Amino acid sequence: MPPDDVEFRYPRRRLVRAAVRRLCHAILSVISDFRVIDGTNFPQTGPLLVVGNHFSFLDPVAVLAISPWPIEFVGGLRTPNAPSGVDVFRRLWGFYPVYRGTGSQLAFRAAQAIFDQRGVLGIFPEGSSAVATLRPPRPGAAFMAARSQVPVLPIGIDGLTNVFPALRRAKRARVTIRIGKPCGPFSATGRGRGRRDQLDEIGHTIMRHIAELLPTERQGHYSLDPGIRAAAQGVDDYPWDAEPEV
């Protein structure tokens, strides 16, 4: 488990991260035909919570490649759906780990400290890149948004799951990264079940904003099409509920 004396500085690792960002942009440009839509929606400064769908282990690479400001990430301790080499980039960039399935407070402490310094923090509310259709969120993003009451910027990422199948055919997949308008601030009051219900609804609201940025067939639980919603049932399993990360 993480130590209690972690220092949260923003920004950090400037030289290393500048090199990593350029590398991510170069890699994304080589392996895909990517475009950014509505980039004018990027706020000029923080504090800001950036949220996006998580269909591919490449999603953080895409966000790093297009972010106009220094960005921190919170993410799962392990990446079971990604090649082992991905951990090299995670360690080079540096991230605040979420010990999924536990009561670890490191990510929440980091988030508040970053926002207090007018920083930008990224999180993928679904908690893992298990399937390529939108699922209900884990509670972390909603808790961070309500606790800090900072603006939330939704991003929709589509096409990264096609990158490697396309490369095997000697082609580059079309990848679209659509930037939404900031939403919020959000707040939750009270305690217990009532507060949890409010946080759940904040989480669903955030996911609806992300869904608006994705093709209809990817909107899953948040599609207006009953057939798509029905097909998305049963894809929201969260394995760390039974076996927490330690």
Buried (B, 14 or more C-beta within 10 A) or exposed (E): EBEEEEEBEBBEBEEEBEEBBEBBBEBBEEBBBBEBEBEEBBBEEBBBBBBBBBBBBBBBBBBBBBBEBBBBBBBBBBBEBBEEEBEEBBEEBEBBBBBBBEEBEBBBBBBBBBBEEEBBBBBBBBBBBBBBBBBBBBBBBBBBBBBBBBBBBBBBBBBBBBBEEBBEEEEBBBBBBBBBBBBBEBEBEEEEEEBBEBBBEBBBBBBBBBBBBBEEEBBBBBBEEEEBBEBBEEBBEBBBEEEBBE
